[in-house]
């Protein structure tokens, strides 16, 4: 998908319908903007990828003196109608342009954007937001959101693989194995229930939107040792993200796509393993995960998961798995703690 195809895809109103019906998404942005009304009052705001204009309207409602709503697709025509419908056509200026081609008459105090894609980075607008920040944001200006975090955890996905034993009296397990093989070649966007997460989540990547560069999100590789918090079928690696907004008075607002939180249109992303493994509670699960920007399309990323042997990789100092070496470390730590308290 090249740039023209990407922007044309956002002319499909069904995409905007899905986003506008995503209550956790909309509520998080509205609360973050209204909680920071003192910072927005009388200020200049840039909305990158404004879509139908809802975030621009939120900013105008919070007292922004001027909002530049930049939208590359023809949905900008709808944004103008929505903005006029809400009585803010004197405050919000809609600009039908790629942000990279946009010319503004001034720098702005605040950038707001809903740029996130599946697992945060896939087909997202992060590069465009970084470009806008470097070109248009005043020093010390605010970013909404200002940081984002990607998490991963081993999981089972029974909704995909565990219902094929009896299809009206016919076993289709051989079909399910073919389905698993096919699914292991590309990430799947599915809802993963919190009870199907097999271990505590690990941070894959933390992004500070105020400082991150495009090069820093070209790719990364991490290695994790997760410890199963329950017995279950280890069938894949689940990815999700959170975004945090600036705050000066209240607790920071966080938009979360985690399995335990209300479902969003992003759901979760699962990298399915070609074979499943039955794990027991406290079993170590070792894996390496890499994300690299696709050369043929910089808006997409290639994901690779490598299953590792837990006995052959270094465990964290306080690993709680059931391997002998980790049990001995915990025993030594407990003994040291007791001796220290006895002194």
SELO-677692 format. One record per residue (C-alpha): residue number from 1; x, y, z. Coordinates in steps of 0.05 Angstrom, whole numbers. Example, Ala and Ser with C-alpha at 12.3 -4.5 7.8 and 13.67 -1.06 7.14 Angstrom:
BEGIN
> 1, 246, -90, 156
> 2, 273, -21, 143
# end
This chain:
BEGIN
> 1, 0, 0, 0
> 2, 33, 65, -23
> 3, 17, 134, 5
> 4, -40, 147, -45
> 5, -72, 80, -30
> 6, -65, 93, 45
> 7, -101, 159, 43
> 8, -154, 133, -5
> 9, -169, 77, 44
> 10, -190, 130, 95
> 11, -244, 154, 47
> 12, -282, 91, 65
> 13, -334, 118, 114
> 14, -340, 50, 148
> 15, -270, 60, 176
> 16, -291, 125, 208
> 17, -355, 94, 233
> 18, -315, 42, 270
> 19, -269, 95, 301
> 20, -327, 141, 320
> 21, -363, 83, 355
> 22, -300, 66, 394
> 23, -322, 95, 461
> 24, -257, 83, 500
> 25, -218, 119, 445
> 26, -264, 179, 442
> 27, -273, 185, 517
> 28, -197, 182, 530
> 29, -183, 239, 481
> 30, -241, 281, 506
> 31, -222, 273, 579
> 32, -148, 287, 565
> 33, -166, 350, 526
> 34, -217, 376, 576
> 35, -172, 359, 636
> 36, -120, 404, 603
> 37, -169, 460, 584
> 38, -126, 511, 621
> 39, -68, 493, 575
> 40, -111, 495, 513
> 41, -150, 559, 527
> 42, -129, 612, 477
> 43, -75, 568, 445
> 44, -60, 545, 374
> 45, -72, 471, 360
> 46, -53, 425, 302
> 47, -95, 363, 290
> 48, -53, 315, 248
> 49, -97, 267, 208
> 50, -161, 300, 231
> 51, -209, 252, 197
> 52, -280, 273, 210
> 53, -256, 327, 257
> 54, -279, 302, 325
> 55, -213, 316, 360
> 56, -210, 386, 330
> 57, -280, 399, 358
> 58, -259, 375, 426
> 59, -201, 425, 425
> 60, -247, 481, 403
> 61, -297, 463, 458
> 62, -239, 466, 508
> 63, -224, 538, 487
> 64, -171, 535, 433
> 65, -163, 601, 396
> 66, -146, 566, 331
> 67, -145, 494, 307
> 68, -112, 472, 242
> 69, -146, 407, 222
> 70, -101, 374, 170
> 71, -131, 315, 133
> 72, -102, 286, 68
> 73, -163, 247, 45
> 74, -229, 273, 18
> 75, -260, 260, 86
> 76, -237, 332, 99
> 77, -302, 353, 65
> 78, -342, 317, 118
> 79, -297, 348, 172
> 80, -317, 417, 147
> 81, -390, 398, 152
> 82, -382, 369, 222
> 83, -344, 430, 245
> 84, -396, 478, 217
> 85, -452, 434, 247
> 86, -420, 445, 316
> 87, -410, 520, 306
> 88, -334, 522, 304
> 89, -321, 540, 231
> 90, -291, 607, 254
> 91, -242, 571, 300
> 92, -224, 508, 262
> 93, -191, 512, 194
> 94, -193, 448, 153
> 95, -133, 437, 108
> 96, -139, 382, 56
> 97, -65, 362, 50
> 98, -12, 313, 73
> 99, 21, 342, 134
> 100, 88, 338, 97
> 101, 60, 386, 44
> 102, 24, 432, 92
> 103, 42, 505, 102
> 104, 19, 539, 165
> 105, 23, 614, 180
> 106, 49, 602, 250
> 107, 77, 552, 299
> 108, 28, 516, 345
> 109, 26, 505, 420
> 110, -5, 435, 417
> 111, -7, 376, 370
> 112, -64, 327, 376
> 113, -69, 264, 334
> 114, -99, 195, 335
> 115, -43, 164, 295
> 116, -41, 94, 324
> 117, -48, 30, 283
> 118, -54, -43, 302
> 119, -1, -60, 355
> 120, 12, 15, 354
> 121, 57, 19, 293
> 122, 23, -19, 236
> 123, -1, 30, 183
> 124, 1, 85, 236
> 125, 18, 158, 224
> 126, 76, 163, 273
> 127, 125, 188, 220
> 128, 76, 243, 201
> 129, 67, 263, 274
> 130, 142, 266, 285
> 131, 148, 309, 221
> 132, 93, 356, 246
> 133, 125, 362, 315
> 134, 193, 380, 286
> 135, 165, 430, 237
> 136, 106, 462, 271
> 137, 109, 454, 347
> 138, 136, 510, 390
> 139, 191, 492, 439
> 140, 159, 463, 502
> 141, 94, 450, 465
> 142, 47, 393, 484
> 143, 34, 328, 449
> 144, -32, 290, 455
> 145, -15, 234, 469
> 146, 55, 246, 495
> 147, 79, 174, 504
> 148, 61, 104, 481
> 149, 80, 34, 503
> 150, 76, -33, 469
> 151, 68, -96, 512
> 152, 73, -170, 498
> 153, 53, -233, 534
> 154, 46, -307, 518
> 155, -27, -327, 507
> 156, -75, -379, 485
> 157, -127, -364, 432
> 158, -182, -417, 439
> 159, -229, -376, 396
> 160, -184, -392, 337
> 161, -164, -464, 349
> 162, -202, -501, 404
> 163, -271, -509, 373
> 164, -255, -555, 315
> 165, -263, -622, 350
> 166, -337, -626, 336
> 167, -370, -590, 278
> 168, -440, -620, 278
> 169, -410, -688, 296
> 170, -350, -682, 249
> 171, -279, -673, 275
> 172, -241, -619, 237
> 173, -176, -619, 276
> 174, -135, -632, 213
> 175, -166, -569, 183
> 176, -150, -529, 246
> 177, -76, -548, 239
> 178, -76, -520, 168
> 179, -110, -458, 195
> 180, -56, -452, 249
> 181, -1, -458, 197
> 182, -32, -404, 155
> 183, -44, -358, 215
> 184, 29, -365, 237
> 185, 52, -328, 174
> 186, 19, -262, 192
> 187, -7, -227, 255
> 188, -80, -235, 271
> 189, -124, -180, 299
> 190, -169, -214, 350
> 191, -198, -200, 419
> 192, -159, -238, 471
> 193, -194, -248, 538
> 194, -154, -229, 600
> 195, -160, -301, 626
> 196, -124, -325, 563
> 197, -60, -285, 579
> 198, -11, -336, 607
> 199, 41, -290, 639
> 200, 52, -219, 664
> 201, 63, -171, 606
> 202, 131, -146, 586
> 203, 147, -78, 556
> 204, 170, -84, 484
> 205, 177, -10, 468
> 206, 165, 57, 502
> 207, 160, 119, 459
> 208, 166, 191, 483
> 209, 128, 230, 430
> 210, 163, 294, 451
> 211, 231, 268, 431
> 212, 228, 204, 390
> 213, 259, 204, 320
> 214, 237, 166, 259
> 215, 301, 126, 260
> 216, 287, 102, 331
> 217, 223, 68, 308
> 218, 252, 35, 246
> 219, 258, -30, 284
> 220, 277, -64, 349
> 221, 290, -133, 378
> 222, 278, -157, 449
> 223, 286, -222, 486
> 224, 240, -241, 544
> 225, 233, -295, 596
> 226, 161, -297, 617
> 227, 137, -339, 675
> 228, 69, -373, 666
> 229, 20, -349, 719
> 230, -26, -407, 703
> 231, -27, -473, 665
> 232, -51, -470, 594
> 233, -39, -478, 520
> 234, 16, -432, 497
> 235, -9, -415, 427
> 236, 19, -346, 411
> 237, 46, -279, 432
> 238, -5, -225, 445
> 239, 12, -151, 432
> 240, -25, -89, 454
> 241, -10, -17, 470
> 242, -26, 41, 515
> 243, -21, 116, 503
> 244, -13, 168, 559
> 245, -33, 241, 554
> 246, -2, 301, 588
> 247, -30, 322, 655
> 248, -18, 382, 700
> 249, -74, 375, 751
> 250, -106, 306, 750
> 251, -79, 235, 741
> 252, -55, 226, 669
> 253, -108, 197, 622
> 254, -87, 131, 591
> 255, -119, 99, 530
> 256, -108, 25, 537
> 257, -119, -32, 489
> 258, -101, -85, 540
> 259, -142, -149, 545
> 260, -168, -131, 614
> 261, -194, -63, 592
> 262, -256, -45, 551
> 263, -249, -68, 479
> 264, -227, -18, 427
> 265, -228, -23, 351
> 266, -153, -41, 355
> 267, -170, -104, 396
> 268, -104, -142, 406
> 269, -53, -170, 357
> 270, -32, -242, 363
> 271, 28, -275, 330
> 272, 6, -348, 326
> 273, 57, -403, 338
> 274, 61, -460, 287
> 275, 53, -510, 343
> 276, 23, -503, 412
> 277, 57, -521, 477
> 278, 24, -541, 542
> 279, 55, -501, 599
> 280, 48, -509, 674
> 281, 44, -454, 725
> 282, 112, -422, 737
> 283, 141, -452, 673
> 284, 190, -405, 638
> 285, 171, -383, 568
> 286, 229, -355, 528
> 287, 220, -318, 463
> 288, 253, -265, 419
> 289, 209, -215, 383
> 290, 231, -166, 330
> 291, 194, -111, 292
> 292, 226, -81, 230
> 293, 198, -30, 182
> 294, 180, -61, 116
> 295, 224, -35, 59
> 296, 168, -38, 8
> 297, 120, 1, 53
> 298, 146, 43, 110
> 299, 77, 45, 142
> 300, 81, -30, 155
> 301, 125, -73, 199
> 302, 149, -144, 194
> 303, 142, -183, 259
> 304, 184, -244, 276
> 305, 177, -287, 338
> 306, 231, -339, 354
> 307, 216, -391, 407
> 308, 277, -401, 452
> 309, 298, -456, 499
> 310, 291, -428, 571
> 311, 350, -470, 593
> 312, 396, -437, 544
> 313, 382, -363, 557
> 314, 398, -319, 616
> 315, 341, -309, 665
> 316, 326, -243, 702
> 317, 358, -237, 770
> 318, 291, -245, 806
> 319, 260, -297, 759
> 320, 203, -334, 793
> 321, 202, -394, 746
> 322, 206, -466, 771
> 323, 275, -480, 742
> 324, 325, -503, 795
> 325, 374, -446, 786
> 326, 319, -394, 796
> 327, 291, -430, 857
> 328, 360, -430, 888
> 329, 369, -355, 876
> 330, 302, -341, 909
> 331, 322, -384, 969
> 332, 387, -346, 977
> 333, 351, -279, 973
> 334, 300, -300, 1025
> 335, 355, -325, 1071
> 336, 393, -260, 1063
> 337, 330, -220, 1077
> 338, 315, -260, 1141
> 339, 387, -251, 1165
> 340, 385, -177, 1152
> 341, 320, -169, 1190
> 342, 349, -209, 1248
> 343, 407, -161, 1258
# end
